[in-house]
Amino acid sequence: MSVPVEREQYGPQARPLEFERGTDGPRVVLVGVDGSRTSLRAASYAAGLARRQRCGLVVVFVSAPAGYASLMPGVVAGAVQRTHDELADELRQECRRGAEELGLPVTFLCRRGDAYTELRAAADESRADLVVVGSSAQAGHRLVGSVATRLVRTGRWPVLVVP
């Protein structure tokens, strides 16, 4: 089952840079955000890096429906969905504001599903040169593994984890 991906672009168009030996850097920096403090720090770091490197920034928000969502009554499930939609709107507005302030080409992607799977797919689709994520603050991830750990272990691109 294919889930549609929301894609919005803000700021100036990304302009191709000429290749110069020894100065080639990333062309696309991808950052995963979920509204947590560490993901917002990761987004700030990625935006600063993209600005300094004069490359595009892809911001990915993955709305991961809870495994028990199908068991929730309609009213509760609707409230959960509204919360996700409100968070996506806040992140979208912040991306637009940041793109305008920094003069940075920003693409905002809103996806549904497993965060690891969707971030990996977005990085491949956008041909990301670097993936930036925030570290997990959840205690259970020390045992099971976080999205950041899984990306580092299986990714095909450098992964930067921001504390």
DSSP file (Angstrom, degrees, kcal/mol; ACC not computed):
  #  RESIDUE AA STRUCTURE BP1 BP2  ACC     N-H-->O    O-->H-N    N-H-->O    O-->H-N    TCO  KAPPA ALPHA  PHI   PSI    X-CA   Y-CA   Z-CA
    1    1 A M              0   0    0      0, 0.0     2,-0.5     0, 0.0     0, 0.0   0.000 360.0 360.0 360.0 121.1    0.0    0.0    0.0
    2    2 A S        -     0   0    0      0, 0.0     0, 0.0     0, 0.0     0, 0.0  -0.747 360.0-153.0 -91.6 130.0    1.5    3.3   -1.1
    3    3 A V        -     0   0    0     -2,-0.5   109,-0.1   109,-0.1     0, 0.0  -0.879  24.6-113.4-102.5 130.0    1.0    6.3    1.1
    4    4 A P        -     0   0    0      0, 0.0     2,-0.5     0, 0.0   108,-0.2  -0.304  26.1-138.7 -63.5 146.2    1.1    9.7   -0.6
    5    5 A V        -     0   0    0    106,-0.1     2,-0.5   104,-0.0   106,-0.2  -0.911   7.0-138.0-107.9 128.4    4.0   11.9    0.3
    6    6 A E  E     -A  110   0A   0    104,-2.2   104,-2.2    -2,-0.5     2,-0.4  -0.747  25.3-175.2 -84.0 129.8    3.4   15.6    0.9
    7    7 A R  E     +A  109   0A   0     -2,-0.5     2,-0.4   102,-0.2   102,-0.2  -0.989   8.3 170.1-132.1 124.1    6.2   17.7   -0.7
    8    8 A E  E     -A  108   0A   0    100,-2.3   100,-3.6    -2,-0.4     2,-0.4  -0.984  16.6-152.5-131.3 144.7    6.5   21.4   -0.4
    9    9 A Q  E     +A  107   0A   0     -2,-0.4     2,-0.3    98,-0.2    98,-0.2  -0.954  14.6 179.6-121.5 138.8    9.4   23.6   -1.4
   10   10 A Y  E     +A  106   0A   0     96,-3.2    96,-2.1    -2,-0.4    86,-0.1  -0.841  42.9  21.5-129.7 164.1   10.4   27.0    0.1
   11   11 A G  S    S-     0   0    0     -2,-0.3    89,-0.1    94,-0.2     3,-0.1  -0.157 102.1 -21.4  74.8-169.8   13.1   29.5   -0.4
   12   12 A P  S    S-     0   0    0      0, 0.0     2,-0.1     0, 0.0    -2,-0.1  -0.240  77.6 -91.9 -70.2 161.1   15.1   30.0   -3.5
   13   13 A Q        -     0   0    0      1,-0.1     2,-0.2    92,-0.1    -2,-0.0  -0.477  46.5-104.1 -69.0 142.5   15.6   27.3   -6.1
   14   14 A A        -     0   0    0     -2,-0.1    -1,-0.1    -3,-0.1    41,-0.1  -0.512  37.8-149.5 -66.7 133.3   18.7   25.1   -5.5
   15   15 A R        -     0   0    0     -2,-0.2     2,-0.1    39,-0.1    -1,-0.0  -0.907  16.5-114.7-110.2 133.8   21.3   26.2   -8.0
   16   16 A P        -     0   0    0      0, 0.0     2,-0.3     0, 0.0    39,-0.0  -0.419  30.0-144.1 -66.1 135.5   23.8   23.7   -9.3
   17   17 A L        -     0   0    0     -2,-0.1     2,-0.1     1,-0.0     3,-0.0  -0.772  18.6-110.0-100.1 145.2   27.3   24.5   -8.3
   18   18 A E        -     0   0    0     -2,-0.3     2,-0.3     1,-0.1    -1,-0.0  -0.449  37.4-107.7 -70.6 145.8   30.3   23.9  -10.5
   19   19 A F        -     0   0    0     -2,-0.1     2,-0.4     5,-0.1    -1,-0.1  -0.584  38.1-178.9 -75.3 131.8   32.6   21.1   -9.4
   20   20 A E    >>  -     0   0    0     -2,-0.3     3,-2.4    -3,-0.0     4,-0.6  -0.975  33.2-111.4-133.9 120.9   35.9   22.3   -8.0
   21   21 A R  T 34 S+     0   0    0     -2,-0.4    -2,-0.0     1,-0.3     0, 0.0  -0.187 100.2  11.5 -54.1 132.1   38.4   19.8   -6.9
   22   22 A G  T 34 S+     0   0    0      1,-0.1    -1,-0.3     2,-0.1     0, 0.0   0.327 120.4  68.0  85.3  -8.6   38.9   19.8   -3.2
   23   23 A T  T <4  +     0   0    0     -3,-2.4     2,-0.3     2,-0.1    -2,-0.2   0.344  62.2 122.2-123.6   5.2   35.9   22.0   -2.4
   24   24 A D     <  +     0   0    0     -4,-0.6     3,-0.1     1,-0.0    -5,-0.1  -0.538  35.0 164.8 -72.8 132.5   33.0   19.7   -3.3
   25   25 A G        -     0   0    0     -2,-0.3    -2,-0.1     1,-0.2     2,-0.0  -0.510  44.7 -41.3-128.0-164.1   30.7   19.2   -0.4
   26   26 A P        -     0   0    0      0, 0.0    -1,-0.2     0, 0.0     3,-0.1  -0.357  37.1-167.7 -66.7 145.1   27.3   17.9    0.1
   27   27 A R  S    S+     0   0    0      1,-0.3    29,-2.4   100,-0.2     2,-0.4   0.694  79.2  29.2 -99.1 -29.9   24.6   18.9   -2.4
   28   28 A V  E     -b   56   0A   0     27,-0.2   101,-2.8    99,-0.2   102,-1.0  -0.986  63.2-169.0-137.4 124.7   21.6   17.7   -0.3
   29   29 A V  E     -bc  57 130A   0     27,-2.5    29,-2.9    -2,-0.4     2,-0.4  -0.961  12.0-161.1-110.4 127.2   21.4   17.5    3.5
   30   30 A L  E     -bc  58 131A   0    100,-2.8   102,-3.0    -2,-0.5     2,-0.4  -0.903   6.8-172.4-110.3 136.8   18.4   15.6    4.8
   31   31 A V  E     -bc  59 132A   0     27,-2.8    29,-2.9    -2,-0.4     2,-0.5  -0.994  15.3-142.4-130.7 135.8   17.2   16.0    8.4
   32   32 A G  E     -b   60   0A   0    100,-1.9   102,-0.4    -2,-0.4     2,-0.4  -0.826  22.4-175.7 -95.5 130.9   14.5   14.0   10.2
   33   33 A V  E     +b   61   0A   0     27,-2.8    29,-0.7    -2,-0.5     7,-0.0  -0.957  24.1 165.8-127.4 146.1   12.3   15.9   12.6
   34   34 A D        -     0   0    0     -2,-0.4     3,-0.1     2,-0.2    -1,-0.1   0.254  65.3 -96.6-136.9   8.4    9.5   14.8   14.9
   35   35 A G  S    S+     0   0    0      1,-0.3    -2,-0.0     2,-0.1    26,-0.0   0.305  82.1 131.6  92.1  -9.4    9.0   17.9   17.1
   36   36 A S  S  > S-     0   0    0      1,-0.1     4,-2.1    98,-0.0    -1,-0.3  -0.309  71.1-111.0 -73.0 162.0   11.3   16.6   19.9
   37   37 A R  H  > S+     0   0    0      1,-0.2     4,-1.9     2,-0.2     5,-0.2   0.906 118.0  48.4 -60.0 -43.3   14.0   18.9   21.4
   38   38 A T  H  > S+     0   0    0      1,-0.2     4,-2.1     2,-0.2    -1,-0.2   0.862 110.1  51.3 -69.5 -33.6   16.8   16.8   19.9
   39   39 A S  H  > S+     0   0    0      2,-0.2     4,-2.1     1,-0.2    -1,-0.2   0.864 109.1  50.8 -71.4 -33.0   15.2   16.7   16.4
   40   40 A L  H  X S+     0   0    0     -4,-2.1     4,-2.1     2,-0.2    -2,-0.2   0.864 109.9  49.9 -70.8 -35.0   14.8   20.5   16.4
   41   41 A R  H  X S+     0   0    0     -4,-1.9     4,-2.4     2,-0.2    -2,-0.2   0.902 110.1  51.2 -64.9 -40.3   18.5   20.9   17.4
   42   42 A A  H  X S+     0   0    0     -4,-2.1     4,-2.8     1,-0.2    -2,-0.2   0.897 108.9  51.2 -62.2 -40.0   19.3   18.5   14.5
   43   43 A A  H  X S+     0   0    0     -4,-2.1     4,-2.5     2,-0.2    -1,-0.2   0.903 110.1  49.0 -64.9 -41.0   17.2   20.7   12.2
   44   44 A S  H  X S+     0   0    0     -4,-2.1     4,-2.2     2,-0.2    -2,-0.2   0.920 113.0  47.1 -63.7 -43.1   19.1   23.8   13.3
   45   45 A Y  H  X S+     0   0    0     -4,-2.4     4,-2.4     1,-0.2    -2,-0.2   0.933 113.2  48.4 -63.5 -45.7   22.4   22.1   12.8
   46   46 A A  H  X S+     0   0    0     -4,-2.8     4,-2.8     1,-0.2    -2,-0.2   0.888 110.8  51.0 -63.4 -39.8   21.4   20.8    9.3
   47   47 A A  H  X S+     0   0    0     -4,-2.5     4,-2.4     2,-0.2    -1,-0.2   0.918 111.1  48.1 -64.8 -42.8   20.1   24.2    8.3
   48   48 A G  H  X S+     0   0    0     -4,-2.2     4,-2.4     2,-0.2    -2,-0.2   0.909 113.3  47.8 -63.3 -41.6   23.3   25.9    9.3
   49   49 A L  H  X S+     0   0    0     -4,-2.4     4,-2.5     2,-0.2    -2,-0.2   0.928 112.1  48.9 -64.2 -45.7   25.4   23.3    7.5
   50   50 A A  H  X>S+     0   0    0     -4,-2.8     5,-2.3     2,-0.2     4,-0.7   0.888 111.9  49.9 -62.4 -39.2   23.3   23.6    4.3
   51   51 A R  H ><5S+     0   0    0     -4,-2.4     3,-0.6     3,-0.2    -2,-0.2   0.941 113.2  45.1 -64.3 -47.1   23.6   27.4    4.4
   52   52 A R  H 3<5S+     0   0    0     -4,-2.4    -2,-0.2     1,-0.2    -1,-0.2   0.860 118.2  43.0 -65.6 -35.6   27.4   27.3    4.8
   53   53 A Q  H 3<5S-     0   0    0     -4,-2.5    -1,-0.2    -5,-0.2    -2,-0.2   0.505 106.0-129.6 -87.6  -4.5   27.7   24.6    2.1
   54   54 A R  T <<5 +     0   0    0     -4,-0.7     2,-0.3    -3,-0.6    -3,-0.2   0.940  63.6 128.4  53.1  52.6   25.2   26.4   -0.2
   55   55 A C      < -     0   0    0     -5,-2.3   -27,-0.2    -6,-0.1    -1,-0.2  -0.774  62.6 -83.1-128.7 175.0   23.3   23.2   -0.7
   56   56 A G  E     -b   28   0A   0    -29,-2.4   -27,-2.5    -2,-0.3     2,-0.5  -0.443  32.7-145.5 -80.5 152.3   19.7   22.1   -0.5
   57   57 A L  E     -bd  29 106A   0     48,-2.5    50,-2.6   -29,-0.2     2,-0.5  -0.978   7.0-164.1-119.6 129.2   18.0   21.0    2.8
   58   58 A V  E     -bd  30 107A   0    -29,-2.9   -27,-2.8    -2,-0.5     2,-0.5  -0.968   6.4-163.1-113.6 119.4   15.3   18.3    2.9
   59   59 A V  E     -bd  31 108A   0     48,-3.2    50,-3.2    -2,-0.5     2,-0.5  -0.904   6.6-164.8-105.1 123.9   13.3   18.3    6.1
   60   60 A V  E     -bd  32 109A   0    -29,-2.9   -27,-2.8    -2,-0.5     2,-0.6  -0.942   9.1-172.3-117.3 121.6   11.3   15.0    6.7
   61   61 A F  E     -bd  33 110A   0     48,-3.0    50,-2.9    -2,-0.5     2,-0.6  -0.957   9.5-163.3-108.8 121.0    8.5   14.7    9.2
   62   62 A V  E     - d   0 111A   0    -29,-0.7     2,-0.9    -2,-0.6    50,-0.2  -0.919   7.7-154.7-109.0 118.3    7.3   11.1    9.6
   63   63 A S  E     - d   0 112A   0     48,-3.3    50,-1.9    -2,-0.6   -29,-0.0  -0.815  13.3-162.9 -89.7 107.0    4.0   10.7   11.3
   64   64 A A        -     0   0    0     -2,-0.9    50,-0.1    48,-0.2     2,-0.1  -0.806  12.3-139.6 -96.6 104.8    4.2    7.2   12.8
   65   65 A P        -     0   0    0      0, 0.0    16,-0.0     0, 0.0    47,-0.0  -0.390  28.8-105.4 -63.9 137.3    0.8    6.0   13.6
   66   66 A A    >   -     0   0    0      1,-0.1     3,-2.0    -2,-0.1     4,-0.3  -0.295  22.7-121.8 -62.0 146.4    0.7    4.1   16.9
   67   67 A G  T 3  S+     0   0    0      1,-0.3     3,-0.4     2,-0.1    -1,-0.1   0.759 113.7  50.7 -61.6 -25.1    0.4    0.3   16.6
   68   68 A Y  T >> S+     0   0    0      1,-0.2     3,-1.4     2,-0.1     4,-0.6   0.313  77.5 105.2 -95.4   8.8   -2.7    0.4   18.7
   69   69 A A  G X4 S+     0   0    0     -3,-2.0     3,-1.0     1,-0.3    -1,-0.2   0.848  75.2  57.9 -59.9 -34.8   -4.4    3.2   16.6
   70   70 A S  G 34 S+     0   0    0     -3,-0.4    -1,-0.3    -4,-0.3    -2,-0.1   0.726 104.6  52.7 -69.4 -18.6   -6.7    0.7   14.9
   71   71 A L  G <4 S+     0   0    0     -3,-1.4    -1,-0.2    -4,-0.1    -2,-0.2   0.582  89.4 100.8 -90.1 -10.4   -8.0   -0.3   18.4
   72   72 A M  S << S-     0   0    0     -3,-1.0    -3,-0.0    -4,-0.6     2,-0.0  -0.433  81.5-106.6 -76.3 147.4   -8.8    3.2   19.4
   73   73 A P     >  -     0   0    0      0, 0.0     4,-2.7     0, 0.0     3,-0.3  -0.343  38.6-103.8 -64.1 156.9  -12.3    4.6   19.3
   74   74 A G  H  > S+     0   0    0      1,-0.2     4,-2.2     2,-0.2     5,-0.1   0.828 119.1  53.2 -53.8 -39.1  -13.0    7.0   16.5
   75   75 A V  H  > S+     0   0    0      2,-0.2     4,-1.8     1,-0.2    -1,-0.2   0.922 112.7  43.0 -66.0 -44.6  -12.9   10.1   18.7
   76   76 A V  H  > S+     0   0    0     -3,-0.3     4,-2.4     2,-0.2    -2,-0.2   0.922 113.9  50.6 -68.4 -44.5   -9.5    9.2   20.2
   77   77 A A  H  X S+     0   0    0     -4,-2.7     4,-2.2     1,-0.2    -1,-0.2   0.888 110.1  51.5 -60.9 -38.0   -8.0    8.2   16.8
   78   78 A G  H  X S+     0   0    0     -4,-2.2     4,-2.4    -5,-0.3    -1,-0.2   0.882 108.5  50.9 -64.7 -39.1   -9.3   11.5   15.4
   79   79 A A  H  X S+     0   0    0     -4,-1.8     4,-2.1     2,-0.2    -2,-0.2   0.897 109.7  50.0 -65.9 -40.5   -7.6   13.5   18.2
   80   80 A V  H  X S+     0   0    0     -4,-2.4     4,-2.1     2,-0.2    -2,-0.2   0.921 111.6  48.7 -62.5 -44.1   -4.3   11.7   17.6
   81   81 A Q  H  X S+     0   0    0     -4,-2.2     4,-2.5     1,-0.2    -2,-0.2   0.902 109.8  51.5 -64.1 -41.1   -4.5   12.5   13.9
   82   82 A R  H  X S+     0   0    0     -4,-2.4     4,-2.7     2,-0.2    -1,-0.2   0.895 108.2  52.6 -62.4 -39.5   -5.3   16.2   14.6
   83   83 A T  H  X S+     0   0    0     -4,-2.1     4,-2.2     2,-0.2    -1,-0.2   0.925 110.6  46.9 -61.8 -44.8   -2.2   16.3   16.9
   84   84 A H  H  X S+     0   0    0     -4,-2.1     4,-2.4     1,-0.2    -2,-0.2   0.908 112.7  49.8 -62.7 -42.0    0.0   14.9   14.2
   85   85 A D  H  X S+     0   0    0     -4,-2.5     4,-2.3     2,-0.2    -2,-0.2   0.898 110.1  50.2 -64.5 -41.0   -1.5   17.4   11.6
   86   86 A E  H  X S+     0   0    0     -4,-2.7     4,-2.3     2,-0.2    -1,-0.2   0.904 111.1  48.9 -64.4 -41.2   -1.0   20.3   14.0
   87   87 A L  H  X S+     0   0    0     -4,-2.2     4,-2.5     2,-0.2     5,-0.2   0.914 110.5  50.9 -64.2 -42.7    2.7   19.3   14.5
   88   88 A A  H  X S+     0   0    0     -4,-2.4     4,-2.5     1,-0.2    -2,-0.2   0.906 110.1  50.2 -61.4 -41.2    3.2   18.9   10.8
   89   89 A D  H  X S+     0   0    0     -4,-2.3     4,-2.4     2,-0.2    -2,-0.2   0.909 110.3  49.4 -63.8 -42.4    1.7   22.4   10.2
   90   90 A E  H  X S+     0   0    0     -4,-2.3     4,-2.2     2,-0.2    -2,-0.2   0.928 113.5  46.0 -62.0 -44.9    4.0   24.0   12.8
   91   91 A L  H  X S+     0   0    0     -4,-2.5     4,-2.3     2,-0.2    -2,-0.2   0.887 111.2  53.1 -65.5 -38.7    7.1   22.3   11.3
   92   92 A R  H  X S+     0   0    0     -4,-2.5     4,-2.3    -5,-0.2    -2,-0.2   0.923 110.1  47.2 -61.3 -45.6    6.0   23.4    7.8
   93   93 A Q  H  X S+     0   0    0     -4,-2.4     4,-2.5     1,-0.2    -2,-0.2   0.890 111.1  51.5 -64.0 -39.9    5.6   27.0    8.9
   94   94 A E  H  X S+     0   0    0     -4,-2.2     4,-2.6     2,-0.2    -1,-0.2   0.886 109.5  50.5 -65.4 -38.3    9.0   26.9   10.6
   95   95 A C  H  X S+     0   0    0     -4,-2.3     4,-2.6     2,-0.2    -2,-0.2   0.924 111.2  48.3 -63.7 -44.4   10.6   25.5    7.4
   96   96 A R  H  X S+     0   0    0     -4,-2.3     4,-2.0     2,-0.2    -2,-0.2   0.926 113.4  47.0 -61.9 -45.1    9.1   28.3    5.4
   97   97 A R  H  X S+     0   0    0     -4,-2.5     4,-2.5     1,-0.2    -2,-0.2   0.919 113.7  47.8 -63.5 -44.9   10.3   30.9    7.8
   98   98 A G  H  X S+     0   0    0     -4,-2.6     4,-2.6     1,-0.2     6,-0.3   0.881 109.2  53.4 -64.7 -38.8   13.8   29.5    8.0
   99   99 A A  H  X>S+     0   0    0     -4,-2.6     5,-1.4     1,-0.2     4,-1.3   0.909 112.6  44.5 -62.2 -42.3   14.0   29.2    4.2
  100  100 A E  H  <5S+     0   0    0     -4,-2.0    -2,-0.2    -5,-0.2    -1,-0.2   0.916 115.8  46.1 -69.5 -43.2   13.1   32.9    3.8
  101  101 A E  H  <5S+     0   0    0     -4,-2.5    -2,-0.2     1,-0.2    -1,-0.2   0.902 122.8  34.3 -67.3 -41.1   15.4   34.1    6.6
  102  102 A L  H  <5S-     0   0    0     -4,-2.6    -1,-0.2    -5,-0.2    -2,-0.2   0.564 100.5-126.6 -91.9  -9.5   18.4   32.0    5.5
  103  103 A G  T  <5 +     0   0    0     -4,-1.3    -3,-0.2     1,-0.2    -4,-0.1   0.914  60.2 150.6  62.4  41.8   17.8   32.2    1.7
  104  104 A L      < -     0   0    0     -5,-1.4     2,-0.6    -6,-0.3    -1,-0.2  -0.891  54.2-121.1-114.1 132.0   18.0   28.5    1.7
  105  105 A P        -     0   0    0      0, 0.0   -48,-2.5     0, 0.0     2,-0.4  -0.625  41.2-178.1 -72.1 117.6   16.3   26.0   -0.7
  106  106 A V  E     -Ad  10  57A   0    -96,-2.1   -96,-3.2    -2,-0.6     2,-0.5  -0.964  18.8-164.2-123.2 132.5   14.2   23.8    1.6
  107  107 A T  E     -Ad   9  58A   0    -50,-2.6   -48,-3.2    -2,-0.4     2,-0.5  -0.974  10.7-156.3-112.5 127.4   12.0   20.9    0.7
  108  108 A F  E     -Ad   8  59A   0   -100,-3.6  -100,-2.3    -2,-0.5     2,-0.5  -0.915   9.3-170.6-106.3 123.1    9.5   19.8    3.4
  109  109 A L  E     -Ad   7  60A   0    -50,-3.2   -48,-3.0    -2,-0.5     2,-0.5  -0.947   7.1-165.9-114.1 131.6    8.3   16.2    3.2
  110  110 A C  E     +Ad   6  61A   0   -104,-2.2  -104,-2.2    -2,-0.5     2,-0.3  -0.971  20.7 170.3-116.4 117.6    5.5   14.8    5.3
  111  111 A R  E     - d   0  62A   0    -50,-2.9   -48,-3.3    -2,-0.5     2,-0.4  -0.809  25.4-137.6-125.2 163.9    5.3   11.0    5.3
  112  112 A R  E     + d   0  63A   0     -2,-0.3     2,-0.3   -50,-0.2   -48,-0.2  -0.966  58.8  44.7-122.0 139.7    3.4    8.4    7.2
  113  113 A G  S    S-     0   0    0    -50,-1.9     2,-0.3    -2,-0.4    -2,-0.1  -0.910  95.0  -4.3 135.3-159.7    4.8    5.1    8.5
  114  114 A D     >  -     0   0    0     -2,-0.3     4,-2.7     1,-0.1     5,-0.3  -0.549  58.5-137.8 -72.6 129.9    7.9    3.8   10.3
  115  115 A A  H  > S+     0   0    0     -2,-0.3     4,-2.6     1,-0.2     5,-0.3   0.906 100.8  48.2 -58.9 -46.2   10.4    6.6   10.9
  116  116 A Y  H  > S+     0   0    0      1,-0.2     4,-2.3     2,-0.2    -1,-0.2   0.943 114.6  45.1 -60.3 -49.4   13.5    4.5   10.0
  117  117 A T  H  > S+     0   0    0      1,-0.2     4,-2.2     2,-0.2    -2,-0.2   0.911 116.4  45.2 -62.5 -44.3   11.9    3.2    6.8
  118  118 A E  H  X S+     0   0    0     -4,-2.7     4,-2.6     2,-0.2    -1,-0.2   0.881 112.8  49.5 -72.0 -38.5   10.6    6.5    5.6
  119  119 A L  H  X S+     0   0    0     -4,-2.6     4,-2.4    -5,-0.3    -1,-0.2   0.915 112.3  49.2 -65.1 -41.3   13.8    8.4    6.4
  120  120 A R  H  X S+     0   0    0     -4,-2.3     4,-2.1    -5,-0.3    -2,-0.2   0.928 113.0  46.4 -62.9 -45.1   15.8    5.9    4.6
  121  121 A A  H  X S+     0   0    0     -4,-2.2     4,-2.8     1,-0.2    -2,-0.2   0.911 112.7  50.1 -64.1 -42.6   13.5    6.0    1.5
  122  122 A A  H  X S+     0   0    0     -4,-2.6     4,-2.4     1,-0.2    -2,-0.2   0.892 109.6  51.3 -63.9 -39.3   13.5    9.8    1.6
  123  123 A A  H  <>S+     0   0    0     -4,-2.4     5,-2.5     2,-0.2     4,-0.5   0.906 113.4  44.8 -64.4 -41.4   17.3    9.9    1.7
  124  124 A D  H ><5S+     0   0    0     -4,-2.1     3,-0.7     3,-0.2    -2,-0.2   0.930 114.7  48.1 -66.9 -45.4   17.6    7.6   -1.3
  125  125 A E  H 3<5S+     0   0    0     -4,-2.8    -2,-0.2     1,-0.2    -1,-0.2   0.872 116.5  42.1 -64.6 -38.4   14.9    9.4   -3.3
  126  126 A S  T 3<5S-     0   0    0     -4,-2.4    -1,-0.2    -5,-0.2    -2,-0.2   0.474 107.1-125.8 -89.1  -1.0   16.4   12.9   -2.6
  127  127 A R  T < 5 -     0   0    0     -3,-0.7    -3,-0.2    -4,-0.5   -99,-0.2   0.930  37.3-161.9  55.9  48.7   20.0   11.5   -3.2
  128  128 A A      < -     0   0    0     -5,-2.5   -99,-0.2    -6,-0.2    -1,-0.1  -0.316  23.1-162.0 -63.9 140.1   21.0   12.9    0.2
  129  129 A D  S    S+     0   0    0   -101,-2.8     2,-0.3     1,-0.3  -100,-0.2   0.605  80.7  18.8 -93.0 -17.1   24.8   13.3    0.8
  130  130 A L  E     -c   29   0A   0   -102,-1.0  -100,-2.8    27,-0.1     2,-0.5  -0.979  64.5-152.4-154.8 138.8   24.2   13.5    4.5
  131  131 A V  E     -ce  30 159A   0     27,-2.5    29,-3.0    -2,-0.3     2,-0.5  -0.969  13.7-166.3-115.4 129.0   21.5   12.5    6.9
  132  132 A V  E     +ce  31 160A   0   -102,-3.0  -100,-1.9    -2,-0.5     2,-0.3  -0.962  14.7 163.3-118.0 129.6   21.1   14.4   10.2
  133  133 A V  E     - e   0 161A   0     27,-2.3    29,-2.8    -2,-0.5     2,-0.2  -0.956  35.2-112.8-139.2 158.5   19.0   13.2   13.1
  134  134 A G  E     - e   0 162A   0   -102,-0.4    14,-0.2    -2,-0.3   -95,-0.1  -0.611  38.8-104.0 -87.4 153.0   18.6   13.9   16.8
  135  135 A S        -     0   0    0     27,-2.6     2,-0.3    -2,-0.2   -97,-0.2  -0.412  38.9-107.3 -73.3 154.1   19.6   11.3   19.4
  136  136 A S        -     0   0    0      1,-0.1    -1,-0.1    -2,-0.1    10,-0.1  -0.624  21.3-165.5 -84.6 139.4   16.8    9.5   21.1
  137  137 A A        +     0   0    0     -2,-0.3     2,-0.4     4,-0.0    -1,-0.1   0.381  55.3 112.5-100.8   1.6   16.0   10.3   24.7
  138  138 A Q    >   -     0   0    0      1,-0.1     3,-1.0     2,-0.0     4,-0.4  -0.614  63.4-143.7 -82.0 131.7   13.9    7.2   25.3
  139  139 A A  T >  S+     0   0    0     -2,-0.4     3,-1.6     1,-0.2     4,-0.4   0.853  96.2  62.0 -62.4 -37.0   15.4    4.7   27.6
  140  140 A G  T >> S+     0   0    0      1,-0.3     4,-2.4     2,-0.2     3,-1.0   0.756  90.7  68.4 -63.0 -25.0   14.0    1.7   25.7
  141  141 A H  H <> S+     0   0    0     -3,-1.0     4,-1.1     1,-0.3    -1,-0.3   0.705  86.3  68.1 -70.9 -17.6   16.1    2.7   22.6
  142  142 A R  H <4 S+     0   0    0     -3,-1.6    -1,-0.3    -4,-0.4    -2,-0.2   0.819 112.8  31.3 -68.0 -28.0   19.3    1.8   24.5
  143  143 A L  H <4 S+     0   0    0     -3,-1.0    -2,-0.2    -4,-0.4    -1,-0.1   0.881 131.9  30.2 -93.2 -47.9   18.2   -1.8   24.4
  144  144 A V  H  < S-     0   0    0     -4,-2.4    -3,-0.2     1,-0.1    -2,-0.1   0.834 111.4-109.1 -84.7 -35.0   16.3   -2.1   21.1
  145  145 A G     <  -     0   0    0     -4,-1.1    -3,-0.2    -5,-0.4     2,-0.1   0.070  25.0-111.7 109.4 137.1   18.1    0.6   19.1
  146  146 A S     >  -     0   0    0     -5,-0.2     4,-2.3     1,-0.1     5,-0.2  -0.368  31.7-102.0 -92.9 173.8   17.0    4.0   18.0
  147  147 A V  H  > S+     0   0    0      1,-0.2     4,-2.5     2,-0.2     5,-0.2   0.911 124.1  53.6 -59.4 -43.1   16.2    5.3   14.5
  148  148 A A  H  > S+     0   0    0    -14,-0.2     4,-2.4     1,-0.2    -1,-0.2   0.921 108.6  48.3 -60.3 -44.9   19.6    7.0   14.5
  149  149 A T  H  > S+     0   0    0      1,-0.2     4,-2.3     2,-0.2    -1,-0.2   0.915 112.0  48.9 -62.7 -43.3   21.4    3.7   15.4
  150  150 A R  H  X S+     0   0    0     -4,-2.3     4,-2.1     1,-0.2     5,-0.2   0.891 111.4  49.8 -64.9 -38.8   19.6    1.8   12.7
  151  151 A L  H  X S+     0   0    0     -4,-2.5     4,-2.2     2,-0.2     6,-0.2   0.908 110.8  49.7 -65.8 -41.0   20.4    4.5   10.1
  152  152 A V  H  < S+     0   0    0     -4,-2.4    -2,-0.2     1,-0.2    -1,-0.2   0.913 114.4  45.2 -62.6 -42.4   24.1    4.5   11.1
  153  153 A R  H  < S+     0   0    0     -4,-2.3    -2,-0.2    -5,-0.2    -1,-0.2   0.850 129.2  20.7 -72.0 -35.0   24.3    0.7   10.8
  154  154 A T  H  < S+     0   0    0     -4,-2.1    -2,-0.2    -5,-0.2    -1,-0.2   0.478  93.3 114.9-117.8  -2.9   22.5    0.3    7.5
  155  155 A G     <  -     0   0    0     -4,-2.2     4,-0.1    -5,-0.2   -35,-0.0  -0.239  53.8-148.5 -73.2 159.3   22.6    3.6    5.7
  156  156 A R  S    S+     0   0    0    -36,-0.1    -1,-0.1     2,-0.1    -4,-0.1   0.170  81.7  55.7-106.4  13.5   24.4    4.3    2.5
  157  157 A W  S    S-     0   0    0     -6,-0.2   -27,-0.1   -26,-0.0    -2,-0.1  -0.923 100.0 -82.4-139.1 159.8   25.2    7.9    3.4
  158  158 A P        -     0   0    0      0, 0.0   -27,-2.5     0, 0.0     2,-0.5  -0.426  43.7-152.6 -63.4 141.2   27.0    9.5    6.3
  159  159 A V  E     -e  131   0A   0    -29,-0.2     2,-0.5    -2,-0.1   -27,-0.2  -0.979   6.3-161.9-121.3 126.7   24.7   10.0    9.3
  160  160 A L  E     -e  132   0A   0    -29,-3.0   -27,-2.3    -2,-0.5     2,-0.6  -0.935   6.1-157.8-109.2 123.9   25.3   12.7   11.8
  161  161 A V  E     -e  133   0A   0     -2,-0.5   -27,-0.2   -29,-0.2   -29,-0.1  -0.904   5.5-155.4-106.8 120.1   23.6   12.3   15.2
  162  162 A V  E      e  134   0A   0    -29,-2.8   -27,-2.6    -2,-0.6  -120,-0.2  -0.818 360.0 360.0 -96.7 127.7   23.0   15.5   17.2
  163  163 A P              0   0    0      0, 0.0    -1,-0.1     0, 0.0   -29,-0.1   0.499 360.0 360.0 -71.1 360.0   22.7   15.2   20.9
